[in-house]
Amino acid sequence: MKIQVQSEDLRLRISESELACLISGQPISFDTVLADQLLFSARVELGTAVHVQRTEQRWLFVLPAAQVGDYVAQLPRRDALRWVLADAAGPQLNLDFEVDVRDSIRLRGTRRGRRAA
């Protein structure tokens, strides 16, 4: 899993093998550790609605299973699945989720009759 952060944009990109885990109901995660100290931890799991939660160094991303399933049915594709999260107290956050298109093409080939979107 790769996470890219830029201002109000957060991008989650996963591999096909990580996608297989996620679709099978297993969360995917990683920890970044330096000198036995947790610097950053992220976990992605499927649920019923999009939700982002942060506590200290730990991030949890819950993505709607139905929308992720629709997205996966159209792989490989170059565009991300996007959610715009906002509340009255501050700016919006754009959360993008995507499966590495090169990995998808390697495993799935190109979609019949067209190139990857």
C-alpha positions as CSV (number, residue, x, y, z in Angstrom):
1,M,0.0,0.0,0.0
2,K,1.2,3.5,-0.8
3,I,-0.2,6.6,0.7
4,Q,0.3,10.0,-0.9
5,V,-0.6,13.2,1.1
6,Q,-0.9,16.6,-0.5
7,S,-2.8,19.4,1.3
8,E,-6.4,18.3,1.3
9,D,-5.8,15.3,-1.0
10,L,-5.1,11.8,0.4
11,R,-4.4,9.0,-2.1
12,L,-4.4,5.3,-1.3
13,R,-2.9,3.0,-3.9
14,I,-2.8,-0.8,-3.5
15,S,-1.5,-3.8,-5.4
16,E,-3.7,-6.6,-6.8
17,S,-2.5,-8.9,-4.0
18,E,-3.5,-6.4,-1.4
19,L,-6.9,-6.0,-3.2
20,A,-7.4,-9.7,-3.0
21,C,-7.0,-9.6,0.7
22,L,-9.3,-6.6,1.1
23,I,-12.0,-8.2,-1.1
24,S,-11.8,-11.4,0.9
25,G,-12.6,-9.5,4.1
26,Q,-9.1,-9.1,5.5
27,P,-7.9,-5.6,6.3
28,I,-4.6,-4.4,4.8
29,S,-2.1,-2.4,6.8
30,F,1.4,-1.3,7.3
31,D,3.5,0.1,10.1
32,T,6.5,2.4,9.8
33,V,8.9,1.9,12.6
34,L,12.2,3.7,13.5
35,A,14.4,2.6,16.4
36,D,11.5,0.5,17.8
37,Q,9.2,3.5,17.8
38,L,6.0,3.5,15.7
39,L,6.1,6.5,13.5
40,F,3.1,5.8,11.3
41,S,0.5,3.1,10.9
42,A,-2.3,2.8,8.3
43,R,-5.1,0.2,7.9
44,V,-7.7,-0.1,5.2
45,E,-10.8,-2.2,5.5
46,L,-14.2,-2.5,3.9
47,G,-17.4,-1.4,5.6
48,T,-20.7,0.2,4.7
49,A,-19.7,3.9,4.4
50,V,-16.5,5.8,4.0
51,H,-14.8,6.8,7.2
52,V,-11.4,8.1,8.2
53,Q,-10.1,8.0,11.7
54,R,-6.8,9.1,13.2
55,T,-5.4,8.5,16.7
56,E,-1.8,9.5,17.3
57,Q,0.2,7.8,14.6
58,R,-2.5,5.4,13.5
59,W,-4.9,6.0,10.6
60,L,-7.9,3.9,9.8
61,F,-9.6,4.1,6.4
62,V,-13.0,2.3,6.0
63,L,-14.2,2.2,2.4
64,P,-17.7,1.2,1.3
65,A,-17.6,-2.4,0.1
66,A,-20.3,-1.9,-2.6
67,Q,-18.5,1.1,-4.3
68,V,-15.1,-0.7,-4.1
69,G,-16.7,-3.8,-5.7
70,D,-18.1,-1.7,-8.6
71,Y,-14.7,-0.1,-9.1
72,V,-12.9,-3.5,-9.0
73,A,-15.4,-4.9,-11.6
74,Q,-14.0,-2.3,-14.1
75,L,-10.3,-3.0,-13.5
76,P,-7.8,-2.2,-15.0
77,R,-8.4,1.5,-14.9
78,R,-6.2,4.6,-14.5
79,D,-8.7,6.7,-12.5
80,A,-9.3,6.5,-8.8
81,L,-12.4,6.0,-6.8
82,R,-12.9,9.4,-5.0
83,W,-14.8,10.5,-2.0
84,V,-15.1,14.1,-0.9
85,L,-15.3,14.3,2.9
86,A,-16.3,17.5,4.6
87,D,-17.8,19.0,7.7
88,A,-18.9,22.4,8.7
89,A,-15.8,23.0,10.8
90,G,-13.2,23.0,8.1
91,P,-12.0,22.3,4.5
92,Q,-12.9,19.2,2.6
93,L,-10.7,16.2,2.2
94,N,-10.4,14.3,-1.1
95,L,-9.8,10.6,-0.5
96,D,-8.8,8.7,-3.6
97,F,-8.5,4.9,-3.7
98,E,-6.9,3.1,-6.6
99,V,-5.4,-0.2,-7.6
100,D,-2.0,0.0,-9.4
101,V,-2.9,0.0,-13.1
102,R,0.3,-1.7,-14.2
103,D,-0.3,-4.4,-11.7
104,S,-3.9,-4.8,-12.9
105,I,-2.9,-5.0,-16.5
106,R,-0.2,-7.6,-15.7
107,L,-2.7,-9.8,-13.9
108,R,-6.0,-9.0,-15.8
109,G,-4.8,-7.8,-19.2
110,T,-6.5,-4.8,-20.8
111,R,-10.3,-4.6,-20.8
112,R,-11.8,-6.1,-23.8
113,G,-12.4,-3.6,-26.6
114,R,-10.6,-0.7,-24.9
115,R,-7.5,0.4,-23.2
116,A,-7.3,0.9,-19.5
117,A,-9.5,4.0,-18.6
